Amino acid sequence: MSDAVQISSERVDDIPLIVEWLKQMQIVEWMDQELKQPHGNRKGLSYGQLSVLLLTYIMTQADHRLCGAESWVTSHRQILELATGWGIGEKDATDDRLARMVEEVGQAEEACRQIEVNLGQHVIRAYELPTEVARADTTSFSVHHRSDESAEESLLRFGYSKDKRPDLLQYRQLLGTLDPAGIPLVSATLPGNGADDPLYWPTWQQMAQVIGHKHFVFLADCKAAAIATRAQIASEGGIYCFPVPMTGQHPSWLKQWVFNPPSPSTEIRLPTQDANEAAVGKGFEVELGQFWYHPDTQEWVQWHERYLVVYSQSFAAAQIQGLQQRLERAQNALDKLAAKPGKEPEELNLKVEAILKRHRVKEFFCVSLNVETDTQNRYMGPGRPIRNSVKKEVTQIRLHLHIERDTDAIEQAKQLAGWRLYVTNAPISQLPLPQAVLYYREEWLVERGFHRFKRGRLPALPIYFQNQNRIVGLMFLLTLALKAFTLVEFVVRRALQAAEESLAGLYDGNPKRATQRPSTEKLFKAFDQITLYLLPDLTRFITPLSDLQKQILRLMKMPESLYLPHPIQHKT
């Protein structure tokens, strides 16, 4: 009986595809060009090459912990060397070397900014990305450990938590992305206790540099609508569209315009709606001149704006339902308080204020407090009183709450429900009112990137680093991974749309389900179970590609030869 042939194997899966995609994005070249190179005595891969290895590990394993990267590289060394063409040494991917690379990235603020510019300009040209619309937003990331830095210098601070964890230290992350795929062009990791308002003007400047022109429509939330931000963008020839916060004169303007419209309303319909479907809303415009005094140049900035007064039926229904729920909860809490008001008027007033504030219904209730005083003479001491018993005057206080709803205020709030104010300096030819509404129905584009960072395939949480430079470096690398994810989606979806095709076979349990909008997660998962087999005579075999995998490679404009076991040719 002949000896059994010893065949070793190695999982391949989506590794060659990811490595080639990262190489085509030229991450290695841009990072090695801008980052300070490792110490001269240190041999092995460059920081750019280490970044690609770490990004491939994160994107395939959904894990950023450096302690697991070394064993993963060891178990996939053959396919990694085949895919990259690099000679990967035993100590190239240790957690010490990866941590040093991540820390160096976090320290090199100016270098990272230039990498974003170079990389952003490259992908816009190489993938022919549309540059008509960009948007920006921030979120917070909570950590479960204390910072090693002083409170004044630390990245980790207490602040407004979007994760609903005000008890934890946090840092904030900003993303500036390009529609329609949410491709990140600009990012920043910021202290956890700052305000977002001052961030949007420098973010617009950086995005204009990357995009190469100033005529894109810049979208953000109401914190970007500060008059200084709008004035500076307008003075530089930029275009913006922001929802305005309901502070200052905006509530009175909205009330005035809704109850006395200066122009007729027009229906707002979505491009995907049929002609017989009801409009999703309505709206009209108000043009106003605007001016702002620039404190640095000591000059006045003047420009024209369009206020978009927009009504959404679904938003109105949600607001009215929410108002009714808050009114009922407040009424129940006030009724319970009225049943047992206590004997201290000041304490009772504070409790009433707290209830109205907690449920945000202060303007909808009229609550008055009546204090009744009853004075009686009472005998002092125990037992029955006698002729010489001492009397004392005793005063009793009874508190009564009178609770009434302000029906006029409630009715007015219901009439204003569903109305919002947006402000833009875009000409109507560039941004008609229905288009502005459509843009803001796609606010999830940035949020989807944050979701991938928090609970998706590019997780930053839980964060294990305590060194803040490593936290900054990790977030920069995760943003590069997000750029790759969103680019894949954009390229594949555009190709499917152009060819009027769809992809079937991506969904477990429903192989016939087809889609024209596949996610990168589903596309990469389709390459599971591909294996590299190695024979003793160094012959290599790889699991043959399925028709679905070949179709995905074609849509991504990737060669099938990525999954052919070519001889390894190490590149320096």
QUIKA-V160448 format. One record per residue. N is the residue number from 1. RES is the residue in one letter. PSI is psi as a letter, one per 20 degrees, with the letter a starting at -180 (NA if undefined). NEAR is the number of other C-alpha atoms within 12 Angstrom. Layout:
n->N res->RES psi->PSI near->NEAR
n->N res->RES psi->PSI near->NEAR
//
This chain:
n->1 res->M psi->p near->3
n->2 res->S psi->q near->4
n->3 res->D psi->q near->5
n->4 res->A psi->q near->8
n->5 res->V psi->p near->10
n->6 res->Q psi->o near->12
n->7 res->I psi->p near->16
n->8 res->S psi->q near->21
n->9 res->S psi->r near->25
n->10 res->E psi->p near->27
n->11 res->R psi->p near->30
n->12 res->V psi->g near->40
n->13 res->D psi->c near->33
n->14 res->D psi->j near->37
n->15 res->I psi->g near->43
n->16 res->P psi->h near->43
n->17 res->L psi->g near->45
n->18 res->I psi->g near->41
n->19 res->V psi->g near->41
n->20 res->E psi->h near->34
n->21 res->W psi->g near->37
n->22 res->L psi->h near->37
n->23 res->K psi->h near->29
n->24 res->Q psi->h near->26
n->25 res->M psi->i near->33
n->26 res->Q psi->k near->29
n->27 res->I psi->g near->38
n->28 res->V psi->g near->32
n->29 res->E psi->g near->23
n->30 res->W psi->h near->33
n->31 res->M psi->g near->37
n->32 res->D psi->h near->27
n->33 res->Q psi->h near->21
n->34 res->E psi->h near->26
n->35 res->L psi->q near->31
n->36 res->K psi->p near->25
n->37 res->Q psi->q near->25
n->38 res->P psi->r near->23
n->39 res->H psi->q near->15
n->40 res->G psi->h near->9
n->41 res->N psi->i near->7
n->42 res->R psi->p near->14
n->43 res->K psi->r near->18
n->44 res->G psi->b near->25
n->45 res->L psi->q near->35
n->46 res->S psi->r near->35
n->47 res->Y psi->h near->38
n->48 res->G psi->g near->33
n->49 res->Q psi->g near->40
n->50 res->L psi->h near->44
n->51 res->S psi->g near->45
n->52 res->V psi->g near->45
n->53 res->L psi->g near->48
n->54 res->L psi->g near->47
n->55 res->L psi->h near->47
n->56 res->T psi->g near->43
n->57 res->Y psi->g near->40
n->58 res->I psi->g near->37
n->59 res->M psi->h near->42
n->60 res->T psi->h near->37
n->61 res->Q psi->i near->26
n->62 res->A psi->l near->28
n->63 res->D psi->p near->31
n->64 res->H psi->j near->39
n->65 res->R psi->p near->32
n->66 res->L psi->h near->34
n->67 res->C psi->h near->21
n->68 res->G psi->i near->22
n->69 res->A psi->h near->36
n->70 res->E psi->g near->28
n->71 res->S psi->h near->19
n->72 res->W psi->g near->31
n->73 res->V psi->g near->37
n->74 res->T psi->g near->24
n->75 res->S psi->i near->22
n->76 res->H psi->k near->34
n->77 res->R psi->g near->33
n->78 res->Q psi->g near->37
n->79 res->I psi->h near->43
n->80 res->L psi->g near->42
n->81 res->E psi->h near->32
n->82 res->L psi->g near->32
n->83 res->A psi->h near->37
n->84 res->T psi->h near->37
n->85 res->G psi->j near->25
n->86 res->W psi->q near->26
n->87 res->G psi->o near->27
n->88 res->I psi->o near->33
n->89 res->G psi->r near->22
n->90 res->E psi->h near->21
n->91 res->K psi->j near->21
n->92 res->D psi->h near->32
n->93 res->A psi->k near->38
n->94 res->T psi->q near->28
n->95 res->D psi->h near->25
n->96 res->D psi->g near->20
n->97 res->R psi->g near->32
n->98 res->L psi->g near->38
n->99 res->A psi->h near->35
n->100 res->R psi->g near->30
n->101 res->M psi->g near->42
n->102 res->V psi->g near->39
n->103 res->E psi->h near->32
n->104 res->E psi->h near->36
n->105 res->V psi->g near->38
n->106 res->G psi->h near->32
n->107 res->Q psi->h near->25
n->108 res->A psi->m near->24
n->109 res->E psi->g near->24
n->110 res->E psi->h near->17
n->111 res->A psi->g near->25
n->112 res->C psi->h near->38
n->113 res->R psi->g near->30
n->114 res->Q psi->h near->25
n->115 res->I psi->g near->36
n->116 res->E psi->g near->40
n->117 res->V psi->g near->29
n->118 res->N psi->g near->31
n->119 res->L psi->g near->39
n->120 res->G psi->g near->42
n->121 res->Q psi->h near->30
n->122 res->H psi->g near->24
n->123 res->V psi->h near->37
n->124 res->I psi->g near->29
n->125 res->R psi->g near->17
n->126 res->A psi->h near->16
n->127 res->Y psi->j near->27
n->128 res->E psi->l near->16
n->129 res->L psi->q near->28
n->130 res->P psi->q near->25
n->131 res->T psi->k near->32
n->132 res->E psi->h near->28
n->133 res->V psi->p near->41
n->134 res->A psi->q near->46
n->135 res->R psi->r near->45
n->136 res->A psi->q near->48
n->137 res->D psi->r near->40
n->138 res->T psi->r near->39
n->139 res->T psi->r near->37
n->140 res->S psi->q near->42
n->141 res->F psi->o near->42
n->142 res->S psi->q near->35
n->143 res->V psi->q near->32
n->144 res->H psi->k near->22
n->145 res->H psi->r near->18
n->146 res->R psi->q near->24
n->147 res->S psi->q near->28
n->148 res->D psi->i near->17
n->149 res->E psi->r near->15
n->150 res->S psi->q near->12
n->151 res->A psi->h near->16
n->152 res->E psi->h near->14
n->153 res->E psi->i near->17
n->154 res->S psi->q near->25
n->155 res->L psi->h near->38
n->156 res->L psi->o near->39
n->157 res->R psi->r near->34
n->158 res->F psi->p near->30
n->159 res->G psi->a near->28
n->160 res->Y psi->o near->26
n->161 res->S psi->p near->25
n->162 res->K psi->i near->24
n->163 res->D psi->j near->23
n->164 res->K psi->k near->16
n->165 res->R psi->m near->17
n->166 res->P psi->i near->21
n->167 res->D psi->i near->18
n->168 res->L psi->q near->25
n->169 res->L psi->q near->31
n->170 res->Q psi->r near->40
n->171 res->Y psi->r near->40
n->172 res->R psi->q near->38
n->173 res->Q psi->p near->41
n->174 res->L psi->q near->39
n->175 res->L psi->p near->45
n->176 res->G psi->o near->43
n->177 res->T psi->r near->50
n->178 res->L psi->p near->40
n->179 res->D psi->q near->33
n->180 res->P psi->j near->28
n->181 res->A psi->i near->39
n->182 res->G psi->k near->38
n->183 res->I psi->o near->44
n->184 res->P psi->p near->48
n->185 res->L psi->h near->50
n->186 res->V psi->q near->47
n->187 res->S psi->r near->46
n->188 res->A psi->p near->40
n->189 res->T psi->p near->37
n->190 res->L psi->q near->34
n->191 res->P psi->q near->33
n->192 res->G psi->i near->35
n->193 res->N psi->j near->29
n->194 res->G psi->r near->25
n->195 res->A psi->q near->21
n->196 res->D psi->h near->33
n->197 res->D psi->g near->25
n->198 res->P psi->i near->19
n->199 res->L psi->h near->33
n->200 res->Y psi->h near->41
n->201 res->W psi->g near->34
n->202 res->P psi->h near->24
n->203 res->T psi->g near->36
n->204 res->W psi->g near->45
n->205 res->Q psi->g near->29
n->206 res->Q psi->h near->33
n->207 res->M psi->h near->42
n->208 res->A psi->h near->35
n->209 res->Q psi->g near->25
n->210 res->V psi->g near->33
n->211 res->I psi->h near->38
n->212 res->G psi->j near->23
n->213 res->H psi->r near->23
n->214 res->K psi->j near->27
n->215 res->H psi->j near->27
n->216 res->F psi->q near->33
n->217 res->V psi->p near->40
n->218 res->F psi->p near->48
n->219 res->L psi->q near->49
n->220 res->A psi->a near->46
n->221 res->D psi->a near->32
n->222 res->C psi->i near->29
n->223 res->K psi->i near->28
n->224 res->A psi->i near->38
n->225 res->A psi->j near->36
n->226 res->A psi->q near->31
n->227 res->I psi->h near->33
n->228 res->A psi->g near->28
n->229 res->T psi->g near->34
n->230 res->R psi->g near->43
n->231 res->A psi->g near->34
n->232 res->Q psi->h near->36
n->233 res->I psi->g near->39
n->234 res->A psi->g near->32
n->235 res->S psi->h near->28
n->236 res->E psi->j near->21
n->237 res->G psi->j near->24
n->238 res->G psi->r near->33
n->239 res->I psi->p near->41
n->240 res->Y psi->r near->49
n->241 res->C psi->o near->47
n->242 res->F psi->q near->39
n->243 res->P psi->q near->34
n->244 res->V psi->q near->34
n->245 res->P psi->q near->23
n->246 res->M psi->m near->20
n->247 res->T psi->r near->16
n->248 res->G psi->c near->12
n->249 res->Q psi->i near->13
n->250 res->H psi->g near->23
n->251 res->P psi->g near->20
n->252 res->S psi->h near->16
n->253 res->W psi->g near->28
n->254 res->L psi->g near->36
n->255 res->K psi->g near->23
n->256 res->Q psi->g near->18
n->257 res->W psi->h near->29
n->258 res->V psi->g near->34
n->259 res->F psi->h near->17
n->260 res->N psi->m near->16
n->261 res->P psi->p near->20
n->262 res->P psi->i near->19
n->263 res->S psi->q near->16
n->264 res->P psi->q near->15
n->265 res->S psi->q near->22
n->266 res->T psi->q near->21
n->267 res->E psi->q near->21
n->268 res->I psi->o near->27
n->269 res->R psi->q near->26
n->270 res->L psi->q near->22
n->271 res->P psi->h near->15
n->272 res->T psi->i near->11
n->273 res->Q psi->q near->12
n->274 res->D psi->r near->11
n->275 res->A psi->h near->10
n->276 res->N psi->i near->8
n->277 res->E psi->q near->14
n->278 res->A psi->q near->16
n->279 res->A psi->q near->22
n->280 res->V psi->i near->27
n->281 res->G psi->a near->29
n->282 res->K psi->r near->30
n->283 res->G psi->r near->37
n->284 res->F psi->r near->34
n->285 res->E psi->q near->35
n->286 res->V psi->p near->31
n->287 res->E psi->p near->23
n->288 res->L psi->q near->17
n->289 res->G psi->q near->17
n->290 res->Q psi->q near->23
n->291 res->F psi->q near->20
n->292 res->W psi->p near->25
n->293 res->Y psi->o near->18
n->294 res->H psi->o near->18
n->295 res->P psi->h near->12
n->296 res->D psi->g near->11
n->297 res->T psi->i near->11
n->298 res->Q psi->l near->9
n->299 res->E psi->q near->14
n->300 res->W psi->p near->17
n->301 res->V psi->p near->26
n->302 res->Q psi->p near->24
n->303 res->W psi->r near->28
n->304 res->H psi->q near->23
n->305 res->E psi->q near->28
n->306 res->R psi->p near->31
n->307 res->Y psi->p near->37
n->308 res->L psi->o near->42
n->309 res->V psi->o near->44
n->310 res->V psi->p near->40
n->311 res->Y psi->p near->36
n->312 res->S psi->p near->30
n->313 res->Q psi->g near->26
n->314 res->S psi->h near->19
n->315 res->F psi->h near->22
n->316 res->A psi->g near->24
n->317 res->A psi->g near->20
n->318 res->A psi->g near->17
n->319 res->Q psi->g near->23
n->320 res->I psi->g near->24
n->321 res->Q psi->g near->18
n->322 res->G psi->h near->21
n->323 res->L psi->g near->29
n->324 res->Q psi->h near->24
n->325 res->Q psi->g near->17
n->326 res->R psi->h near->25
n->327 res->L psi->g near->30
n->328 res->E psi->g near->22
n->329 res->R psi->g near->20
n->330 res->A psi->g near->32
n->331 res->Q psi->g near->28
n->332 res->N psi->g near->19
n->333 res->A psi->h near->24
n->334 res->L psi->h near->35
n->335 res->D psi->g near->21
n->336 res->K psi->h near->18
n->337 res->L psi->h near->29
n->338 res->A psi->h near->26
n->339 res->A psi->h near->17
n->340 res->K psi->m near->17
n->341 res->P psi->i near->28
n->342 res->G psi->a near->21
n->343 res->K psi->j near->23
n->344 res->E psi->o near->20
n->345 res->P psi->g near->21
n->346 res->E psi->g near->15
n->347 res->E psi->h near->16
n->348 res->L psi->g near->28
n->349 res->N psi->h near->26
n->350 res->L psi->h near->16
n->351 res->K psi->h near->25
n->352 res->V psi->g near->34
n->353 res->E psi->h near->25
n->354 res->A psi->g near->19
n->355 res->I psi->g near->28
n->356 res->L psi->h near->29
n->357 res->K psi->g near->18
n->358 res->R psi->h near->17
n->359 res->H psi->j near->26
n->360 res->R psi->l near->21
n->361 res->V psi->k near->31
n->362 res->K psi->h near->25
n->363 res->E psi->i near->23
n->364 res->F psi->i near->29
n->365 res->F psi->q near->29
n->366 res->C psi->o near->23
n->367 res->V psi->p near->29
n->368 res->S psi->q near->20
n->369 res->L psi->p near->25
n->370 res->N psi->p near->20
n->371 res->V psi->o near->21
n->372 res->E psi->p near->16
n->373 res->T psi->p near->14
n->374 res->D psi->o near->13
n->375 res->T psi->p near->13
n->376 res->Q psi->q near->13
n->377 res->N psi->p near->14
n->378 res->R psi->q near->17
n->379 res->Y psi->q near->18
n->380 res->M psi->q near->16
n->381 res->G psi->r near->13
n->382 res->P psi->r near->10
n->383 res->G psi->a near->8
n->384 res->R psi->q near->12
n->385 res->P psi->q near->13
n->386 res->I psi->a near->12
n->387 res->R psi->h near->8
n->388 res->N psi->j near->10
n->389 res->S psi->q near->15
n->390 res->V psi->p near->15
n->391 res->K psi->q near->15
n->392 res->K psi->p near->13
n->393 res->E psi->p near->13
n->394 res->V psi->p near->14
n->395 res->T psi->p near->14
n->396 res->Q psi->p near->17
n->397 res->I psi->p near->18
n->398 res->R psi->p near->22
n->399 res->L psi->p near->26
n->400 res->H psi->p near->26
n->401 res->L psi->p near->28
n->402 res->H psi->o near->21
n->403 res->I psi->p near->25
n->404 res->E psi->q near->22
n->405 res->R psi->q near->24
n->406 res->D psi->n near->18
n->407 res->T psi->h near->15
n->408 res->D psi->g near->15
n->409 res->A psi->h near->19
n->410 res->I psi->g near->24
n->411 res->E psi->h near->17
n->412 res->Q psi->h near->19
n->413 res->A psi->h near->28
n->414 res->K psi->h near->26
n->415 res->Q psi->h near->21
n->416 res->L psi->i near->32
n->417 res->A psi->p near->29
n->418 res->G psi->i near->29
n->419 res->W psi->p near->38
n->420 res->R psi->q near->37
n->421 res->L psi->p near->42
n->422 res->Y psi->q near->41
n->423 res->V psi->p near->42
n->424 res->T psi->q near->44
n->425 res->N psi->j near->42
n->426 res->A psi->q near->35
n->427 res->P psi->q near->24
n->428 res->I psi->h near->22
n->429 res->S psi->h near->11
n->430 res->Q psi->h near->20
n->431 res->L psi->n near->29
n->432 res->P psi->q near->25
n->433 res->L psi->g near->37
n->434 res->P psi->h near->33
n->435 res->Q psi->h near->25
n->436 res->A psi->g near->42
n->437 res->V psi->g near->37
n->438 res->L psi->g near->26
n->439 res->Y psi->g near->32
n->440 res->Y psi->i near->31
n->441 res->R psi->i near->17
n->442 res->E psi->k near->22
n->443 res->E psi->i near->30
n->444 res->W psi->i near->23
n->445 res->L psi->g near->31
n->446 res->V psi->g near->40
n->447 res->E psi->h near->32
n->448 res->R psi->h near->28
n->449 res->G psi->g near->41
n->450 res->F psi->h near->39
n->451 res->H psi->h near->23
n->452 res->R psi->h near->30
n->453 res->F psi->h near->37
n->454 res->K psi->g near->29
n->455 res->R psi->j near->19
n->456 res->G psi->b near->26
n->457 res->R psi->i near->33
n->458 res->L psi->m near->41
n->459 res->P psi->p near->32
n->460 res->A psi->h near->41
n->461 res->L psi->q near->31
n->462 res->P psi->q near->22
n->463 res->I psi->p near->30
n->464 res->Y psi->i near->24
n->465 res->F psi->q near->31
n->466 res->Q psi->h near->26
n->467 res->N psi->p near->27
n->468 res->Q psi->h near->36
n->469 res->N psi->h near->31
n->470 res->R psi->h near->32
n->471 res->I psi->g near->42
n->472 res->V psi->g near->39
n->473 res->G psi->g near->34
n->474 res->L psi->g near->45
n->475 res->M psi->h near->41
n->476 res->F psi->g near->44
n->477 res->L psi->h near->48
n->478 res->L psi->h near->44
n->479 res->T psi->h near->43
n->480 res->L psi->g near->44
n->481 res->A psi->h near->42
n->482 res->L psi->h near->42
n->483 res->K psi->g near->41
n->484 res->A psi->g near->44
n->485 res->F psi->g near->43
n->486 res->T psi->h near->39
n->487 res->L psi->g near->38
n->488 res->V psi->g near->40
n->489 res->E psi->g near->31
n->490 res->F psi->g near->33
n->491 res->V psi->g near->38
n->492 res->V psi->g near->37
n->493 res->R psi->h near->29
n->494 res->R psi->g near->27
n->495 res->A psi->g near->26
n->496 res->L psi->g near->25
n->497 res->Q psi->g near->18
n->498 res->A psi->h near->13
n->499 res->A psi->i near->14
n->500 res->E psi->l near->14
n->501 res->E psi->r near->20
n->502 res->S psi->r near->25
n->503 res->L psi->p near->33
n->504 res->A psi->q near->26
n->505 res->G psi->j near->25
n->506 res->L psi->i near->30
n->507 res->Y psi->p near->20
n->508 res->D psi->p near->13
n->509 res->G psi->i near->9
n->510 res->N psi->m near->11
n->511 res->P psi->i near->14
n->512 res->K psi->i near->14
n->513 res->R psi->p near->16
n->514 res->A psi->q near->18
n->515 res->T psi->q near->23
n->516 res->Q psi->i near->25
n->517 res->R psi->m near->28
n->518 res->P psi->q near->35
n->519 res->S psi->q near->29
n->520 res->T psi->h near->36
n->521 res->E psi->g near->29
n->522 res->K psi->h near->27
n->523 res->L psi->g near->38
n->524 res->F psi->h near->36
n->525 res->K psi->h near->29
n->526 res->A psi->i near->31
n->527 res->F psi->j near->34
n->528 res->D psi->q near->24
n->529 res->Q psi->j near->21
n->530 res->I psi->p near->28
n->531 res->T psi->q near->28
n->532 res->L psi->p near->33
n->533 res->Y psi->p near->26
n->534 res->L psi->p near->22
n->535 res->L psi->r near->17
n->536 res->P psi->h near->13
n->537 res->D psi->j near->12
n->538 res->L psi->j near->18
n->539 res->T psi->q near->17
n->540 res->R psi->q near->25
n->541 res->F psi->q near->26
n->542 res->I psi->q near->30
n->543 res->T psi->p near->23
n->544 res->P psi->q near->23
n->545 res->L psi->q near->27
n->546 res->S psi->r near->18
n->547 res->D psi->h near->16
n->548 res->L psi->g near->27
n->549 res->Q psi->h near->34
n->550 res->K psi->h near->24
n->551 res->Q psi->g near->27
n->552 res->I psi->g near->39
n->553 res->L psi->g near->32
n->554 res->R psi->g near->22
n->555 res->L psi->h near->30
n->556 res->M psi->i near->32
n->557 res->K psi->l near->22
n->558 res->M psi->q near->25
n->559 res->P psi->q near->20
n->560 res->E psi->i near->24
n->561 res->S psi->i near->20
n->562 res->L psi->h near->32
n->563 res->Y psi->k near->35
n->564 res->L psi->p near->26
n->565 res->P psi->m near->28
n->566 res->H psi->q near->22
n->567 res->P psi->q near->17
n->568 res->I psi->p near->21
n->569 res->Q psi->o near->17
n->570 res->H psi->p near->18
n->571 res->K psi->q near->15
n->572 res->T psi->NA near->14
//
